[in-house]
Amino acid sequence: MKTKVYLNKEKFIAGMTFKDADELESYNMALHACENTENVVENRKKLATFLQCRLDDFVCANQTHSSNFHQVTLEDKGRGASESDTAIVDTDALYTYEPNLVLCSFTADCVQVIFHNEVNGLIGVIHSGWQGTVKEISLNLFEHLKQVEHCNPSDLHVQIGAALSQEKFEVDEDVYSKFKDLGYADDFIYYNDQTRKYHIDNQQTVKKQCEVSGIPAEQITIDQTCTYLSTDGFSYRQDKESGRHMSFIIRKT
């Protein structure tokens, strides 16, 4: 059971699962991309045991590469945990103040953003594929947290999970133009004359969005693992039948 723990201090536990050939479906965590849903449920139960909680404490969304976010309440407990039909619909970011809930997000190349606030106990996860990045889902959520939730961005700590590397994220001009239009991603793009493709660092672009929202750069950490190049990675670019990693965070009482 390969699980990388990014944060385990005081009451916060956060991390990301990775491919493991010894587990069912190589430790795939996605109900929407699996051979057998029972295998995924078993994998999630193993993670729940590791986190010393129950599967019913998980909260999952039906991710659609949107810029939509949702504040999780106790009424959402267990949504999407064992069946996809109950997942929070059309949502790519979750946040909550509630303790003992595991917020979950799923990726196979996309950028994961896991964040917590040690002052007010806020936790959250963001799924930011390239579409979410150009829609500025991270920036939009953090602006919402500042303006509506009165959250001080200097109290936020961010972990950016493993994702597709710049080397392997090659795109045509249509996608390049969307990143170019952001106005702050130029430093994270290069052009390959031989392949006539643009290479974009989605992780660094998302990090920049966090910084623009006011989160101190020194409080943002990036996992440099490439989900395509690593044998522990699930990569949709490499395999359209790929499973998914789960990123998670919980605040324990």
N, C-alpha and C positions, 0 to 999 in steps of 0.2 A: 504494500500500500504506500505509494509515493505521494507524500504531501509535504509541500514546502511551507513552513511556518514563517511568515514575514514579521508577525508581531505577537508576542506573548509576554505581556507585562501587566502587572496589576490585574485589571479586570477585562482587558481587551485581548482577544485572540483573533488573528487574521492570517489567511494563507491561501494557497492555491494547490489543487490536486494536479498530478501529472500522470502520464501514461505509465502503466505497469503491466507487463506481459503476464505476470503471475495472477492477476485479478480478472474477474469476469469482464469480457469485452475490453480488456486492457485498462480497466478502471475508468471507463467512459461514464460520465456523470449526466448525460443529457437524455431526457425522455423523448425529445423530438428528433433525435438522431441516434437511433440504437437498433440493435437486432431484436432485443427482447426487453420490454420495460421492467420485467421482474429482475433482470440482471442489474439494471441501473438502480432500482430501489435497494437492492442488496448492497451495492457499492455506497450509496448514500447512507445506509444504516451503519456501515463500517466507519464512515467519516463521523457520523453522529456519536458513535461510541468513543472515537478518538477525542471528540470535543466534549465528552461527558454530558451529552444532552440527548434528546430524542429526535427522530426524524420529523415528528409533528412540530418541532420548533423551527424547521426550515421555512423560509418564504422565498418563492421563486416567481419570476415574471415570464410572460410570453414575449420574448425579445423580437423586435421587428426592425432594428436599425433606425429607430426613431430618435427624437430628442425629448421624448416624454419621460417624466419622472413621477414617482409616487411616494408619499409619506406612509410608511407602514405603521399600522396600529395593531393592537392585540387581536382585533377581529380578523386580521390577515394571517394569523398564525396557522401554519400548515398548508397555506395555499401553494399549489404546484409541487408539493413535497413528494407525493407518491403518484400523482397523476397530472398530466399536463392540462387537462380540462379545467382545473381549478386555479391555475396560475393567474396572476395579475395580468390583464390583457394589455397588449400594445404598449409596453413599457420597457425602457432600457436602463433605468436607474432607480434605485431604491434607497431610502434613508429612514432612520427611525431614532427615537429617543428611548424606546422600550428596551428593557434589559431581557436577556435570555432568549432572544430571537436571532436565528442565523440568517442573515441576508445573503442571497446567493446570486451569482452571475456566471454565465457560461460563454466560453470562447474556444475557437480553434484558429488562431492568428490575430483576432481582434485585440484591442488594448483593454485591459481591465484596470479600473481605478478603484482602489479600496481606501476609504478614508475614515478617520475618527477624530473626535474633539475631546480632549482629556478634561476640559473645563466643564462642559455641559452634558457629556456622555453621548453625544450624537455619533452615529456610525452610518456608513453607506457604501454602496457599490455602484459602479457605472460601467456599462458595456459600450465601448467606443470603437467600433470598426471604422473604416475610413468614412463611411456615410455619416456615422454619428459624430465623427470629428469635424467634418465640414459643416454639419448642422450645429456644431459647438455645444453638444450636450453637456460636457463637463462645465464649461464656462456658464451656460444657462442655469445649471443646477446650483453652482456656487453663488451666482448672483442672487438667485432665489433665497438661498440660505442666509445671505447677508441682509437682503432687503425685507424679507417676510419673516424669517426666523430670528433675525437680529443676531446672527452668528458672526463672531469676529474671525475673519479668515486667518489671522495670525495664530489662532488656536487650533487650526486644522493641520493634521499630519496625513500625508498621502503616500500610498504605495502603488506604483504602477507595475502591474504584473507582466509575466512573460508574454511575448507577442511576436508577430512576424517582424524580422529585422529589416532594416533599410535595404540591405543587399538583396533580399528576396521579395521585397514589396516593390515590384516594378509595374508601372502603369502607363497608359497612353495619355495623350494630351488632354482628353476630356476630364479625367480625374485630376491631373496636374493643375489644370486651370482652376478647379474648385479649391484646391489647397492654396494656390497662388492668390486667389481672391480673398483669402482670410487676412492677408496683409502682414502676417507675422511668421509665416512658415518657410520663407525663402531659404533660411539657413539650414533647413532640414530636407532639402531637395537637391539632387544632382542628376545630370543628364548623361546617359551612356550613348556615345556617338555610334558605336558598333551595332547596338540593338535598337537604337532609336527609341529607347524607353526612358522614362523618368523614374527615379528611385526616391521614395519618400520615407522619412523616419516618422512613423505615426506616433510612437512613444514620446519622442521629443516635442512633437507638435502638441500633444495632449499636455505634456509637462508645461509648455509655454502657456496654454490656456489656464492651467492652475495658477501660474505666476501672475498672469494678467488679472485674475480674480482677486489677487492679494495674498495668496498663500506663499510664505517665504520659500525660496528655492532650496534652502538647506533642510526643509521639512518635507521634501519630495524625493522619494527613492525609486529607482528604476531597476527591475529585474532584466538584465541584458540577455537572458536566454531566448534564443530564436526558436519559435515553435515549429518552424520548417526544418531547420538544421539539426536540432536536438533530437536524439532518439527517444527522449522523454516527452516530446511534444506532439500534440494533436494539431495537424495542419490541414485546413480545408483546401488550401492552394495545392498541396501535395496529393491529397486524397479526398475526393468529393464525398466519400462515404465515411469520413473521419468522425471519431467520437469528439467529445468536448471536455475541456478542463472546467472545473468549478472554482471560482474565487469566492471567498466567504469571509464574513466578519461577525463576531458576536461580542456583546458586552455582558459579562457575567455579574450577577449580584453577589 
